[in-house]
Amino acid sequence: MTTIWHNPKCSKSREALKLLEEIGEEIEVIKYLETAPSREEIVALLAKLGISARELMRTKEDLYKELALASVEDESLLIDALAENPKLIERPILIDGNRAIIGRLVERVIEFLA
């Protein structure tokens, strides 16, 4: 089963979900803005992605600037910011077992599912 952290307002997220549905993939949809992931879930996701908290952040979001996160170096504080403000999480995220990707490009989603 593939889990998708989904934001229905995001065209890239909708595109990834549509692709999953079209190929008949068994899907668990998590609308992460409605059901925010815990700090522990974010830490686990970062490990699966193999990236830092900043790489998971939407750095062009106004909220990122309002919270002055560009000057924060402490990984733990960045993870806290993601847990407290799920709007900052890049999307869509696809998770399958111990693997995960940020599926901003449809090509990445296709590669991930192959």
Residue pairs with C-beta under 8 A, 6 or more apart in sequence:
1 26
1 27
1 28
1 96
2 20
2 25
2 26
2 27
2 28
2 94
2 95
2 96
2 113
3 27
3 28
3 29
3 30
3 94
3 95
3 96
4 13
4 16
4 17
4 20
4 27
4 28
4 29
4 30
4 92
4 93
4 94
4 95
4 103
5 30
5 32
5 37
5 89
5 91
5 92
5 93
5 95
6 13
6 16
6 17
6 29
6 30
6 31
6 32
6 91
6 92
7 13
7 31
7 32
7 33
7 91
7 92
8 14
8 31
10 91
10 92
12 91
12 92
12 103
12 104
13 91
13 92
13 103
15 106
16 92
16 94
16 103
16 106
16 109
17 27
17 29
17 92
19 106
19 109
19 110
19 113
20 27
20 94
20 109
20 113
21 27
23 113
25 113
30 37
32 86
32 89
32 91
33 86
33 87
36 83
36 86
37 45
37 83
37 86
37 89
38 83
39 79
39 80
39 83
42 53
42 56
42 79
42 82
42 83
42 89
43 79
45 56
45 93
45 95
45 100
46 52
46 53
46 56
46 79
48 95
48 98
48 99
48 100
49 55
49 56
49 93
49 100
49 101
49 102
52 75
52 78
53 75
53 78
53 79
53 81
53 82
54 69
54 78
56 82
56 89
56 90
56 102
57 64
57 69
57 78
57 81
57 82
57 88
57 89
57 90
58 64
58 87
58 88
58 89
58 90
59 69
59 70
61 87
61 88
63 85
63 87
63 88
64 70
64 88
67 81
67 85
69 78
69 81
69 88
72 78
72 81
81 88
82 88
82 89
90 102
90 104
91 102
91 104
92 102
92 103
92 104
93 100
93 101
93 102
93 103
94 100
94 101
94 103
94 109
94 112
94 113
96 112
99 112
101 108
101 109
101 112
102 108
103 109
103 112
